[in-house]
Amino acid sequence: MSIPSINFYTAAGIYSIIGYINRFDRKNKLASYAGLVSSELK
């Protein structure tokens, strides 16, 4: 599976920031961690 315009280096950068993605039990927590929402979710 691939995402258009996401190459190896972009994916490596995202992985280095996010880390192990399964530590987020909801997508909203991932979005909050990445700074994509205006407030921090608990």
N, C-alpha and C positions, 0 to 999 in steps of 0.2 A: 504494500500500500504506500502511496506517496501523495504529497501535497504539492501542487504547482508552486514554483518559485522558492521552495525550501530545499536548499542543496545540503550537502554533507556538512559544510562549515556552519551554516545557520542552525542545523539540527544539533550539532555538537555544542554550539553556544547555548541553545535552549536547554539542553540536557545538563550542561554545567551549572546553570542557574537554578533550574527546578530540581534536579537530582532524581531520586527514586519517586516517580509519579504516584505510585500506589499508596504513599503515605497520606495522600489527600483522600478522604472518604467521600467528598462531594466536589463537583466541578466548581461550585461557588467558592469553596475554600482555596482552590488552585487559582482562581481569578483574583481573589483578594490578595493572596501571596504575591502574585505577579504584578499587582498594582493596577489591575484592569477595572476595578470597581471603586467607588468613592469611599466606602467604609470597610472596616475590618469586621469579618464575620466570626462568630464564636461557635 
